Amino acid sequence: MATDGNSRTTLWAFLALSLVWGSSFLFIKVGLQGLSPAQVVLGRVLLGAITLAVIMTVSRRRWPRERRVWAHMIVVGTFFCAIPFTLFAWAEQFLPSSLASIYNATTPIMTLLLTPLILPSERLGRARSLGLVVGILGVLILTAPWQLIGSPQLAATAPAQLACLGATASYGFAGLYMRRFVSGLPYDSVTLSSVQLAMASVVVVLLAPFTARGPVALDLPVVASMAGLGILGTGVAYIWYTGVLRAWGPARASTVTYLAPVVGVVLGVVVLGEAVHWYEPVGGAIVIAGIVISQGGLRRRRTLPA
């Protein structure tokens, strides 16, 4: 992976990352045609863990030996993989994949909301507070409470929408936990991601006898979707993101959050024929605006003329 911020290789990696992560919700939807939500999660995590283990072996990286690293990564693997993967898979039984991909964009807003609880010494500041308010407004529009009241059919999807928000809250907690306990560890992102998925695999395998029961109906679309979701979306994507992060820095690399929902919505409409209501992209756009504001986007624009 090139480390030159202006290289075409990095740009292509960024676009591939947006495509793969945006496609994840389509892969989940197709996978649910032959698997239960828990079976989708089990296949996704195991395929991702195996992929990263192979990469660790080929690249001759050293697995951590410190117990505290593995202990911390049990928490990260649970809250960054096992819980949110399960919630999104369960929710997509009742929600379009396009809507789930839009909800995924609320992760930075959830992170801001949880910051005072996990990192009490870190103040939000005006920009982050304003971005949080705007983001919450976007979430309210996205959930369309007026539709839930007026339509019993749409009201039945409320638990699934809450599950999506629970998944992004879990992502937010895991990200903050990593900043507090993992960021100072002397290992690169590939190694930590491998340990994270290894621990997530332990969790989902232990729960599988209780949660992953039921018939399995495998066909080519289901198998291909699980391969894309596990090998690419949960395995190789970490390598791409590491390269983009090193080349562009965290601010520019985080813009993948803006493109992935667009990919998810387009694929849901084009491939699955899903309907999109006006308030879903509007709410998603307001959420993204809140993210931009919280990252100081308005302040940077104001200083450009100077």
Secondary structure as GFF3:
##gff-version 3
##sequence-region A 1 306
A	DSSP	alpha_helix	8	31	.	.	.	ID=ss1
A	DSSP	alpha_helix	37	58	.	.	.	ID=ss2
A	DSSP	alpha_helix	67	77	.	.	.	ID=ss3
A	DSSP	pi_helix	78	82	.	.	.	ID=ss4
A	DSSP	alpha_helix	83	91	.	.	.	ID=ss5
A	DSSP	alpha_helix	97	104	.	.	.	ID=ss6
A	DSSP	alpha_helix	107	118	.	.	.	ID=ss7
A	DSSP	alpha_helix	125	143	.	.	.	ID=ss8
A	DSSP	alpha_helix	145	150	.	.	.	ID=ss9
A	DSSP	alpha_helix	152	155	.	.	.	ID=ss10
A	DSSP	alpha_helix	158	181	.	.	.	ID=ss11
A	DSSP	alpha_helix	189	211	.	.	.	ID=ss12
A	DSSP	alpha_helix	220	227	.	.	.	ID=ss13
A	DSSP	pi_helix	228	236	.	.	.	ID=ss14
A	DSSP	alpha_helix	237	248	.	.	.	ID=ss15
A	DSSP	alpha_helix	250	253	.	.	.	ID=ss16
A	DSSP	alpha_helix	256	272	.	.	.	ID=ss17
A	DSSP	alpha_helix	279	294	.	.	.	ID=ss18
A	DSSP	alpha_helix	297	303	.	.	.	ID=ss19
###
